[in-house]
Amino acid sequence: MAKAMGVMSRPSKVSYLARTIARFHNRGEASVGKIKTMLNFIKEETGLTHLKNLDENKMSEITQEIAERVHNGEIEASTGADYFSALNQIIDYTNHFFNKEINNLHYSDYFSKSIDYSDKSVSQEVHSNFQNFLSEKFEQTQDTRFQALQYATELQREFGLRFRESVGLNQDTISKALETGKLELGREDWTKNAREREVQIRTEEQRELLQEVRNFLEENKSINLAGAQDWKSYSEIASFRAFADYQRQEFSSNTGESFSFHGERHAWAQERYSELWQEKTGIEGLNIQAPIKYYSEQLQQTGWNGEGKFYEAVQEHDIKPFWEYVREEIQEHLQEQSIEMPDIFGLNEPEQQEYTQENLLEMPDFDIFEIDKEIRMEISEELGHSRLDITNTYLGHP
């Protein structure tokens, strides 16, 4: 039987491991190259240096990255399918030798028109619990990496950053953001494919967080939260990712709560979706939830146990359609605002009712479909995507 190998700390180790996995599956040289590509991809995206640390959450992030590249036209669909095949070979090898139960990947689940969705966001409660867990760890150990990880997850939740971007966010970028009011991300912040993008500072909480992070970096004499002295060095980010994943696993094991760093990004996208609905319509207090969040909460009320496909369950439980929910929310807020206005003019109750009925007819006729599209485009840009396909996995579809 083949000897268990899982080390991929150096290029030579990656090459050897790729051949070992190919031999395990009785595959030839063509498979070796694809497996090697995926091992390097895993190492780059997660910072892993050994397959024994591979798990379902990391594999989910990896597959989303590949799917995004296919959707963005960076790689051909056939290449994406080959990559999925290579990942499945890595998964089978890992499950066999390192006692894992990682599920195999199905290419059609990511690229079929009938793709199913689910809410992968981290709730505010779980987020707070993870932060408290890290605080306790710092108090016990005085290891500043726990504080750095707290800041990293807060940056993800407040600005929609990838994990690598949150720990690689350059101190100079933060300083400039505090001056200009916008976070301008680029190569020095470890953005994907060195792509530049801009995220506005919209709240005082965001500004305070950036100030705290800058103070922390100055105190610890590092250029980013990974502890690097030079932004070009990736080894610190990879090492910090391994540390972070270990803490995530321990938290989940101790509490039974599922936490993922990518889920913070999902939470940001859903929160931003609601904010933009209020901005686009100008209706104060309007809170339109992202479709995936709306349907999730409605299904919870039915007692759905999570079995089967998400959107099939939505239909089976006769959940109110998303667009109907949107129209009702807008109408309710417009009515509330129109009722309050007559009070300014000292109208009596009958006059108020008459005023309300007349002015409701003059209320703006929002194109809710166009607003939704505009919002998704903005969120896509702020997340660092060039198309809506991947953004829709964060928000769900109506």
C-alpha positions as a LaTeX table, in Angstrom:
\begin{tabular}{lrrr}
\hline
Residue & $x$ (\AA) & $y$ (\AA) & $z$ (\AA) \\
\hline
Met1 & 0.00 & 0.00 & 0.00 \\
Ala2 & 1.21 & 3.53 & $-0.80$ \\
Lys3 & 2.89 & 5.40 & 2.01 \\
Ala4 & 0.99 & 8.36 & 3.45 \\
Met5 & 2.54 & 11.62 & 2.24 \\
Gly6 & 1.01 & 15.05 & 2.67 \\
Val7 & 3.81 & 17.60 & 2.92 \\
Met8 & 3.74 & 20.50 & 0.45 \\
Ser9 & 5.96 & 23.06 & 2.17 \\
Arg10 & 8.37 & 23.37 & $-0.76$ \\
Pro11 & 8.06 & 23.09 & $-4.55$ \\
Ser12 & 9.93 & 19.79 & $-4.53$ \\
Lys13 & 7.53 & 18.42 & $-1.91$ \\
Val14 & 4.54 & 19.52 & $-3.95$ \\
Ser15 & 5.87 & 17.78 & $-7.04$ \\
Tyr16 & 6.55 & 14.58 & $-5.12$ \\
Leu17 & 3.12 & 14.67 & $-3.49$ \\
Ala18 & 1.41 & 15.20 & $-6.85$ \\
Arg19 & 3.08 & 12.06 & $-8.24$ \\
Thr20 & 2.18 & 10.12 & $-5.10$ \\
Ile21 & $-1.49$ & 11.06 & $-5.42$ \\
Ala22 & $-1.50$ & 10.22 & $-9.14$ \\
Arg23 & 0.02 & 6.79 & $-8.44$ \\
Phe24 & $-2.56$ & 6.21 & $-5.70$ \\
His25 & $-5.26$ & 6.64 & $-8.36$ \\
Asn26 & $-3.28$ & 4.79 & $-11.06$ \\
Arg27 & $-3.12$ & 7.96 & $-13.15$ \\
Gly28 & $-0.45$ & 9.05 & $-15.60$ \\
Glu29 & 1.71 & 12.09 & $-16.17$ \\
Ala30 & $-1.20$ & 14.23 & $-17.44$ \\
Ser31 & $-2.90$ & 13.95 & $-14.05$ \\
Val32 & 0.31 & 14.77 & $-12.19$ \\
Gly33 & 0.42 & 18.27 & $-13.71$ \\
Lys34 & $-3.19$ & 19.05 & $-12.82$ \\
Ile35 & $-2.85$ & 17.69 & $-9.29$ \\
Lys36 & 0.31 & 19.73 & $-8.81$ \\
Thr37 & $-1.52$ & 22.86 & $-10.00$ \\
Met38 & $-4.29$ & 22.26 & $-7.47$ \\
Leu39 & $-1.87$ & 21.52 & $-4.62$ \\
Asn40 & $-0.16$ & 24.84 & $-5.30$ \\
Phe41 & $-3.56$ & 26.51 & $-5.51$ \\
Ile42 & $-4.55$ & 25.05 & $-2.12$ \\
Lys43 & $-1.26$ & 26.19 & $-0.62$ \\
Glu44 & $-1.62$ & 29.71 & $-2.03$ \\
Glu45 & $-5.26$ & 30.22 & $-1.04$ \\
Thr46 & $-5.20$ & 28.63 & 2.42 \\
Gly47 & $-1.56$ & 28.69 & 3.53 \\
Leu48 & $-1.63$ & 24.93 & 4.18 \\
Thr49 & 1.65 & 23.06 & 4.09 \\
His50 & 0.22 & 19.60 & 4.82 \\
Leu51 & $-2.90$ & 17.79 & 3.58 \\
Lys52 & $-3.71$ & 16.55 & 7.09 \\
Asn53 & $-5.02$ & 20.05 & 7.80 \\
Leu54 & $-7.37$ & 20.14 & 4.81 \\
Asp55 & $-11.06$ & 20.27 & 5.75 \\
Glu56 & $-14.51$ & 20.98 & 4.31 \\
Asn57 & $-14.39$ & 24.74 & 4.95 \\
Lys58 & $-11.04$ & 25.21 & 3.20 \\
Met59 & $-12.17$ & 23.10 & 0.27 \\
Ser60 & $-15.33$ & 25.22 & $-0.01$ \\
Glu61 & $-13.25$ & 28.39 & $-0.29$ \\
Ile62 & $-11.01$ & 26.79 & $-2.91$ \\
Thr63 & $-13.91$ & 25.65 & $-5.08$ \\
Gln64 & $-15.52$ & 29.09 & $-4.90$ \\
Glu65 & $-12.28$ & 30.64 & $-6.11$ \\
Ile66 & $-12.10$ & 28.24 & $-9.05$ \\
Ala67 & $-15.75$ & 28.83 & $-9.88$ \\
Glu68 & $-15.14$ & 32.57 & $-9.81$ \\
Arg69 & $-12.24$ & 32.27 & $-12.25$ \\
Val70 & $-14.40$ & 30.29 & $-14.66$ \\
His71 & $-17.26$ & 32.78 & $-14.41$ \\
Asn72 & $-14.86$ & 35.69 & $-14.91$ \\
Gly73 & $-13.42$ & 34.08 & $-18.04$ \\
Glu74 & $-9.95$ & 33.71 & $-16.51$ \\
Ile75 & $-9.97$ & 29.97 & $-17.25$ \\
Glu76 & $-12.04$ & 27.83 & $-19.60$ \\
Ala77 & $-14.98$ & 25.83 & $-18.27$ \\
Ser78 & $-13.24$ & 22.63 & $-19.39$ \\
Thr79 & $-10.17$ & 23.63 & $-17.36$ \\
Gly80 & $-12.38$ & 24.23 & $-14.34$ \\
Ala81 & $-13.81$ & 20.73 & $-14.74$ \\
Asp82 & $-10.28$ & 19.30 & $-14.90$ \\
Tyr83 & $-9.38$ & 21.17 & $-11.72$ \\
Phe84 & $-12.42$ & 19.76 & $-9.94$ \\
Ser85 & $-11.38$ & 16.30 & $-11.01$ \\
Ala86 & $-7.88$ & 16.87 & $-9.63$ \\
Leu87 & $-9.32$ & 18.22 & $-6.37$ \\
Asn88 & $-11.45$ & 15.12 & $-6.01$ \\
Gln89 & $-8.34$ & 12.98 & $-6.36$ \\
Ile90 & $-6.69$ & 15.05 & $-3.63$ \\
Ile91 & $-9.81$ & 14.69 & $-1.46$ \\
Asp92 & $-9.95$ & 10.90 & $-1.89$ \\
Tyr93 & $-6.26$ & 10.61 & $-1.05$ \\
Thr94 & $-6.66$ & 12.86 & 2.01 \\
Asn95 & $-9.73$ & 11.01 & 3.26 \\
His96 & $-7.96$ & 7.68 & 2.87 \\
Phe97 & $-4.67$ & 8.49 & 4.58 \\
Phe98 & $-5.63$ & 11.18 & 7.09 \\
Asn99 & $-9.00$ & 9.89 & 8.29 \\
Lys100 & $-11.02$ & 12.76 & 6.82 \\
Glu101 & $-14.60$ & 12.84 & 5.58 \\
Ile102 & $-14.43$ & 15.66 & 3.05 \\
Asn103 & $-17.22$ & 15.47 & 0.48 \\
Asn104 & $-16.38$ & 15.03 & $-3.19$ \\
Leu105 & $-17.07$ & 17.93 & $-5.52$ \\
His106 & $-19.64$ & 17.98 & $-8.30$ \\
Tyr107 & $-18.84$ & 20.42 & $-11.06$ \\
Ser108 & $-22.50$ & 20.79 & $-12.00$ \\
Asp109 & $-23.31$ & 22.09 & $-8.50$ \\
Tyr110 & $-21.22$ & 25.17 & $-9.25$ \\
Phe111 & $-22.01$ & 25.77 & $-12.90$ \\
Ser112 & $-25.46$ & 24.33 & $-13.56$ \\
Lys113 & $-28.23$ & 26.83 & $-14.26$ \\
Ser114 & $-30.23$ & 25.09 & $-11.55$ \\
Ile115 & $-27.55$ & 25.76 & $-8.93$ \\
Asp116 & $-28.85$ & 25.62 & $-5.39$ \\
Tyr117 & $-27.93$ & 28.19 & $-2.77$ \\
Ser118 & $-27.77$ & 28.37 & 1.01 \\
Asp119 & $-27.01$ & 31.09 & 3.53 \\
Lys120 & $-23.31$ & 30.81 & 4.37 \\
Ser121 & $-23.09$ & 34.05 & 6.35 \\
Val122 & $-21.79$ & 34.13 & 9.92 \\
Ser123 & $-24.50$ & 35.44 & 12.24 \\
Gln124 & $-23.79$ & 38.37 & 14.55 \\
Glu125 & $-24.13$ & 36.03 & 17.52 \\
Val126 & $-21.55$ & 33.53 & 16.25 \\
His127 & $-19.26$ & 36.38 & 15.21 \\
Ser128 & $-19.42$ & 37.86 & 18.73 \\
Asn129 & $-18.83$ & 34.47 & 20.31 \\
Phe130 & $-15.74$ & 33.92 & 18.17 \\
Gln131 & $-14.42$ & 37.35 & 19.12 \\
Asn132 & $-14.97$ & 36.57 & 22.82 \\
Phe133 & $-13.17$ & 33.25 & 22.34 \\
Leu134 & $-10.17$ & 35.09 & 20.91 \\
Ser135 & $-10.25$ & 37.65 & 23.73 \\
Glu136 & $-10.08$ & 34.89 & 26.32 \\
Lys137 & $-7.20$ & 33.27 & 24.43 \\
Phe138 & $-5.27$ & 36.54 & 24.48 \\
Glu139 & $-5.86$ & 37.01 & 28.21 \\
Gln140 & $-4.57$ & 33.50 & 28.85 \\
Thr141 & $-1.51$ & 33.67 & 26.60 \\
Gln142 & $-0.77$ & 37.37 & 25.91 \\
Asp143 & $-0.12$ & 36.24 & 22.33 \\
Thr144 & $-0.88$ & 39.28 & 20.15 \\
Arg145 & $-1.81$ & 37.03 & 17.23 \\
Phe146 & $-5.19$ & 36.56 & 18.91 \\
Gln147 & $-5.72$ & 40.33 & 18.87 \\
Ala148 & $-4.60$ & 40.46 & 15.24 \\
Leu149 & $-7.11$ & 37.75 & 14.35 \\
Gln150 & $-9.87$ & 39.70 & 16.08 \\
Tyr151 & $-9.05$ & 42.74 & 13.99 \\
Ala152 & $-8.84$ & 40.64 & 10.81 \\
Thr153 & $-12.32$ & 39.17 & 11.24 \\
Glu154 & $-13.72$ & 42.61 & 12.08 \\
Leu155 & $-12.18$ & 44.00 & 8.89 \\
Gln156 & $-13.81$ & 41.20 & 6.91 \\
Arg157 & $-17.19$ & 41.93 & 8.42 \\
Glu158 & $-16.95$ & 45.73 & 8.09 \\
Phe159 & $-15.41$ & 45.94 & 4.61 \\
Gly160 & $-16.14$ & 42.60 & 2.90 \\
Leu161 & $-12.46$ & 41.69 & 2.61 \\
Arg162 & $-11.12$ & 38.26 & 1.77 \\
Phe163 & $-9.22$ & 36.73 & 4.69 \\
Arg164 & $-5.90$ & 37.17 & 2.89 \\
Glu165 & $-6.71$ & 40.84 & 2.32 \\
Ser166 & $-7.70$ & 41.44 & 5.92 \\
Val167 & $-4.41$ & 40.08 & 7.31 \\
Gly168 & $-2.38$ & 41.55 & 4.45 \\
Leu169 & $-3.96$ & 45.03 & 4.59 \\
Asn170 & $-1.03$ & 47.42 & 4.38 \\
Gln171 & $-0.53$ & 50.03 & 7.10 \\
Asp172 & 0.00 & 52.71 & 4.44 \\
Thr173 & $-3.34$ & 51.80 & 2.83 \\
Ile174 & $-5.06$ & 52.25 & 6.20 \\
Ser175 & $-3.41$ & 55.62 & 6.81 \\
Lys176 & $-4.46$ & 56.85 & 3.37 \\
Ala177 & $-8.02$ & 55.59 & 3.93 \\
Leu178 & $-8.31$ & 57.58 & 7.16 \\
Glu179 & $-7.35$ & 60.70 & 5.21 \\
Thr180 & $-9.46$ & 60.16 & 2.08 \\
Gly181 & $-12.49$ & 58.31 & 3.45 \\
Lys182 & $-12.08$ & 55.35 & 1.14 \\
Leu183 & $-10.15$ & 52.10 & 1.38 \\
Glu184 & $-8.16$ & 51.78 & $-1.85$ \\
Leu185 & $-6.93$ & 48.20 & $-2.10$ \\
Gly186 & $-4.18$ & 47.01 & $-4.38$ \\
Arg187 & $-1.28$ & 44.62 & $-4.85$ \\
Glu188 & 0.37 & 45.63 & $-1.56$ \\
Asp189 & $-2.80$ & 44.48 & 0.26 \\
Trp190 & $-2.72$ & 41.01 & $-1.31$ \\
Thr191 & $-5.84$ & 41.47 & $-3.40$ \\
Lys192 & $-6.68$ & 38.62 & $-5.72$ \\
Asn193 & $-4.72$ & 38.85 & $-8.97$ \\
Ala194 & $-3.38$ & 42.18 & $-7.67$ \\
Arg195 & $-6.66$ & 43.74 & $-8.77$ \\
Glu196 & $-7.35$ & 47.22 & $-7.44$ \\
Arg197 & $-10.67$ & 48.15 & $-5.93$ \\
Glu198 & $-12.22$ & 50.77 & $-3.69$ \\
Val199 & $-14.48$ & 50.45 & $-0.64$ \\
Gln200 & $-16.00$ & 53.58 & 0.87 \\
Ile201 & $-15.79$ & 54.29 & 4.60 \\
Arg202 & $-19.46$ & 54.86 & 5.37 \\
Thr203 & $-19.71$ & 54.64 & 9.15 \\
Glu204 & $-17.90$ & 55.90 & 12.21 \\
Glu205 & $-17.49$ & 52.27 & 13.31 \\
Gln206 & $-15.46$ & 51.53 & 10.19 \\
Arg207 & $-13.24$ & 54.56 & 10.76 \\
Glu208 & $-12.67$ & 53.65 & 14.41 \\
Leu209 & $-11.76$ & 50.08 & 13.43 \\
Leu210 & $-9.18$ & 51.27 & 10.91 \\
Gln211 & $-7.70$ & 53.62 & 13.50 \\
Glu212 & $-7.44$ & 50.79 & 16.03 \\
Val213 & $-5.78$ & 48.51 & 13.48 \\
Arg214 & $-3.26$ & 51.19 & 12.55 \\
Asn215 & $-2.44$ & 51.77 & 16.22 \\
Phe216 & $-2.00$ & 48.03 & 16.72 \\
Leu217 & 0.37 & 47.78 & 13.75 \\
Glu218 & 2.42 & 50.72 & 14.94 \\
Glu219 & 2.71 & 49.25 & 18.44 \\
Asn220 & 3.80 & 45.87 & 17.06 \\
Lys221 & 6.07 & 47.37 & 14.39 \\
Ser222 & 4.58 & 45.35 & 11.54 \\
Ile223 & 3.31 & 46.30 & 8.11 \\
Asn224 & 0.15 & 44.15 & 8.34 \\
Leu225 & $-1.79$ & 41.95 & 10.76 \\
Ala226 & 0.11 & 38.85 & 9.62 \\
Gly227 & 3.16 & 40.36 & 11.31 \\
Ala228 & 5.20 & 40.96 & 8.16 \\
Gln229 & 7.99 & 43.52 & 7.97 \\
Asp230 & 7.77 & 43.62 & 4.17 \\
Trp231 & 4.42 & 43.53 & 2.37 \\
Lys232 & 5.89 & 41.36 & $-0.41$ \\
Ser233 & 6.50 & 38.47 & 1.98 \\
Tyr234 & 3.73 & 35.87 & 1.76 \\
Ser235 & 5.16 & 33.39 & 4.28 \\
Glu236 & 3.78 & 35.37 & 7.23 \\
Ile237 & 0.31 & 35.41 & 5.71 \\
Ala238 & 0.43 & 31.65 & 5.09 \\
Ser239 & 1.65 & 31.03 & 8.64 \\
Phe240 & $-1.02$ & 33.30 & 10.10 \\
Arg241 & $-3.70$ & 31.51 & 8.06 \\
Ala242 & $-2.65$ & 28.19 & 9.56 \\
Phe243 & $-2.84$ & 29.74 & 13.04 \\
Ala244 & $-6.27$ & 31.21 & 12.30 \\
Asp245 & $-7.66$ & 27.94 & 10.99 \\
Tyr246 & $-6.49$ & 26.12 & 14.09 \\
Gln247 & $-8.35$ & 28.65 & 16.27 \\
Arg248 & $-11.47$ & 28.34 & 14.13 \\
Gln249 & $-11.43$ & 24.57 & 14.48 \\
Glu250 & $-10.92$ & 24.75 & 18.24 \\
Phe251 & $-13.75$ & 27.27 & 18.59 \\
Ser252 & $-16.14$ & 25.09 & 16.59 \\
Ser253 & $-15.08$ & 22.00 & 18.53 \\
Asn254 & $-15.56$ & 23.69 & 21.91 \\
Thr255 & $-18.84$ & 25.47 & 21.16 \\
Gly256 & $-20.51$ & 23.35 & 18.49 \\
Glu257 & $-21.00$ & 26.55 & 16.47 \\
Ser258 & $-19.97$ & 26.65 & 12.84 \\
Phe259 & $-17.69$ & 29.56 & 11.97 \\
Ser260 & $-15.88$ & 30.33 & 8.73 \\
Phe261 & $-13.83$ & 33.36 & 7.73 \\
His262 & $-15.44$ & 33.45 & 4.31 \\
Gly263 & $-18.82$ & 33.60 & 6.07 \\
Glu264 & $-17.89$ & 37.05 & 7.37 \\
Arg265 & $-17.66$ & 38.21 & 3.77 \\
His266 & $-21.09$ & 36.76 & 3.08 \\
Ala267 & $-22.47$ & 38.63 & 6.10 \\
Trp268 & $-20.99$ & 41.89 & 4.82 \\
Ala269 & $-22.52$ & 41.43 & 1.36 \\
Gln270 & $-25.96$ & 40.79 & 2.82 \\
Glu271 & $-25.74$ & 43.81 & 5.12 \\
Arg272 & $-24.55$ & 45.97 & 2.23 \\
Tyr273 & $-27.49$ & 44.77 & 0.14 \\
Ser274 & $-29.91$ & 46.13 & 2.76 \\
Glu275 & $-28.03$ & 49.41 & 3.07 \\
Leu276 & $-28.10$ & 50.01 & $-0.68$ \\
Trp277 & $-31.85$ & 49.44 & $-0.89$ \\
Gln278 & $-32.32$ & 52.30 & 1.56 \\
Glu279 & $-29.84$ & 54.48 & $-0.35$ \\
Lys280 & $-31.36$ & 53.78 & $-3.77$ \\
Thr281 & $-34.96$ & 54.41 & $-2.70$ \\
Gly282 & $-34.30$ & 57.18 & $-0.17$ \\
Ile283 & $-36.77$ & 55.52 & 2.19 \\
Glu284 & $-35.52$ & 55.97 & 5.75 \\
Gly285 & $-35.70$ & 52.81 & 7.86 \\
Leu286 & $-36.29$ & 50.50 & 4.90 \\
Asn287 & $-34.68$ & 47.11 & 5.54 \\
Ile288 & $-34.86$ & 44.82 & 2.52 \\
Gln289 & $-33.03$ & 41.60 & 3.29 \\
Ala290 & $-31.01$ & 39.76 & 0.67 \\
Pro291 & $-33.10$ & 36.94 & $-0.85$ \\
Ile292 & $-30.98$ & 34.21 & 0.76 \\
Lys293 & $-31.42$ & 35.80 & 4.20 \\
Tyr294 & $-35.13$ & 36.44 & 3.73 \\
Tyr295 & $-35.86$ & 32.89 & 2.60 \\
Ser296 & $-33.63$ & 31.39 & 5.32 \\
Glu297 & $-35.51$ & 33.18 & 8.08 \\
Gln298 & $-38.87$ & 32.25 & 6.58 \\
Leu299 & $-37.85$ & 28.59 & 6.35 \\
Gln300 & $-36.68$ & 28.60 & 9.97 \\
Gln301 & $-40.16$ & 29.65 & 11.02 \\
Thr302 & $-41.61$ & 26.62 & 9.23 \\
Gly303 & $-39.32$ & 24.28 & 11.16 \\
Trp304 & $-37.48$ & 23.13 & 8.02 \\
Asn305 & $-34.73$ & 20.69 & 9.06 \\
Gly306 & $-32.33$ & 21.57 & 6.25 \\
Glu307 & $-32.85$ & 18.38 & 4.25 \\
Gly308 & $-33.09$ & 18.66 & 0.49 \\
Lys309 & $-32.36$ & 21.62 & $-1.77$ \\
Phe310 & $-32.86$ & 25.09 & $-0.37$ \\
Tyr311 & $-35.02$ & 26.60 & $-3.10$ \\
Glu312 & $-37.08$ & 23.46 & $-3.45$ \\
Ala313 & $-37.89$ & 23.82 & 0.25 \\
Val314 & $-38.90$ & 27.46 & $-0.36$ \\
Gln315 & $-41.44$ & 26.29 & $-2.94$ \\
Glu316 & $-42.65$ & 23.34 & $-0.90$ \\
His317 & $-43.37$ & 25.54 & 2.14 \\
Asp318 & $-45.14$ & 28.14 & 0.00 \\
Ile319 & $-42.91$ & 31.00 & 1.17 \\
Lys320 & $-44.02$ & 34.45 & 0.00 \\
Pro321 & $-42.06$ & 35.32 & $-3.17$ \\
Phe322 & $-39.18$ & 37.74 & $-2.69$ \\
Trp323 & $-40.54$ & 40.44 & $-5.01$ \\
Glu324 & $-43.87$ & 40.41 & $-3.19$ \\
Tyr325 & $-42.01$ & 40.81 & 0.09 \\
Val326 & $-40.06$ & 43.78 & $-1.36$ \\
Arg327 & $-43.19$ & 45.53 & $-2.62$ \\
Glu328 & $-44.96$ & 45.12 & 0.71 \\
Glu329 & $-41.98$ & 46.46 & 2.66 \\
Ile330 & $-41.71$ & 49.53 & 0.42 \\
Gln331 & $-45.44$ & 50.18 & 0.52 \\
Glu332 & $-45.53$ & 49.87 & 4.31 \\
His333 & $-42.71$ & 52.39 & 4.78 \\
Leu334 & $-44.20$ & 54.83 & 2.27 \\
Gln335 & $-47.54$ & 54.70 & 4.06 \\
Glu336 & $-45.89$ & 55.34 & 7.40 \\
Gln337 & $-44.06$ & 58.38 & 6.04 \\
Ser338 & $-47.15$ & 59.80 & 4.31 \\
Ile339 & $-49.24$ & 59.54 & 7.49 \\
Glu340 & $-46.68$ & 61.51 & 9.47 \\
Met341 & $-46.46$ & 64.42 & 7.02 \\
Pro342 & $-49.97$ & 65.93 & 7.56 \\
Asp343 & $-49.21$ & 66.48 & 11.25 \\
Ile344 & $-46.83$ & 69.24 & 10.19 \\
Phe345 & $-49.74$ & 71.16 & 8.69 \\
Gly346 & $-52.06$ & 70.70 & 11.65 \\
Leu347 & $-54.62$ & 68.64 & 9.74 \\
Asn348 & $-57.35$ & 66.83 & 11.62 \\
Glu349 & $-57.85$ & 63.05 & 11.33 \\
Pro350 & $-60.32$ & 63.04 & 8.36 \\
Glu351 & $-58.04$ & 65.44 & 6.49 \\
Gln352 & $-55.03$ & 63.25 & 7.30 \\
Gln353 & $-56.77$ & 60.21 & 5.82 \\
Glu354 & $-57.71$ & 62.14 & 2.69 \\
Tyr355 & $-54.16$ & 63.49 & 2.35 \\
Thr356 & $-52.71$ & 60.01 & 2.74 \\
Gln357 & $-54.94$ & 58.47 & 0.08 \\
Glu358 & $-54.21$ & 61.23 & $-2.42$ \\
Asn359 & $-50.46$ & 61.23 & $-1.93$ \\
Leu360 & $-50.08$ & 57.47 & $-1.96$ \\
Leu361 & $-51.12$ & 57.65 & $-5.60$ \\
Glu362 & $-48.26$ & 60.05 & $-6.26$ \\
Met363 & $-45.59$ & 58.00 & $-4.53$ \\
Pro364 & $-42.67$ & 57.03 & $-6.80$ \\
Asp365 & $-43.11$ & 53.85 & $-8.80$ \\
Phe366 & $-39.82$ & 52.11 & $-8.03$ \\
Asp367 & $-38.37$ & 49.74 & $-10.59$ \\
Ile368 & $-37.43$ & 47.16 & $-7.97$ \\
Phe369 & $-35.89$ & 44.84 & $-10.55$ \\
Glu370 & $-33.51$ & 47.55 & $-11.80$ \\
Ile371 & $-32.64$ & 48.58 & $-8.22$ \\
Asp372 & $-31.78$ & 45.00 & $-7.34$ \\
Lys373 & $-29.54$ & 44.74 & $-10.41$ \\
Glu374 & $-27.74$ & 48.01 & $-9.61$ \\
Ile375 & $-27.18$ & 46.91 & $-6.02$ \\
Arg376 & $-25.71$ & 43.58 & $-7.08$ \\
Met377 & $-23.36$ & 45.30 & $-9.51$ \\
Glu378 & $-22.09$ & 47.65 & $-6.79$ \\
Ile379 & $-21.58$ & 44.84 & $-4.31$ \\
Ser380 & $-19.81$ & 42.79 & $-6.98$ \\
Glu381 & $-17.30$ & 45.60 & $-7.50$ \\
Glu382 & $-16.79$ & 46.16 & $-3.79$ \\
Leu383 & $-16.20$ & 42.44 & $-3.26$ \\
Gly384 & $-13.63$ & 42.43 & $-6.05$ \\
His385 & $-15.62$ & 40.45 & $-8.62$ \\
Ser386 & $-16.12$ & 41.44 & $-12.24$ \\
Arg387 & $-19.43$ & 39.60 & $-12.78$ \\
Leu388 & $-22.58$ & 38.85 & $-10.83$ \\
Asp389 & $-22.41$ & 35.05 & $-10.89$ \\
Ile390 & $-20.31$ & 34.69 & $-7.75$ \\
Thr391 & $-21.93$ & 37.65 & $-5.98$ \\
Asn392 & $-25.27$ & 35.89 & $-6.36$ \\
Thr393 & $-23.96$ & 33.01 & $-4.23$ \\
Tyr394 & $-23.61$ & 35.54 & $-1.40$ \\
Leu395 & $-27.04$ & 37.09 & $-1.86$ \\
Gly396 & $-29.17$ & 34.31 & $-3.35$ \\
His397 & $-31.66$ & 34.82 & $-6.17$ \\
Pro398 & $-35.27$ & 36.03 & $-5.93$ \\
\hline
\end{tabular}
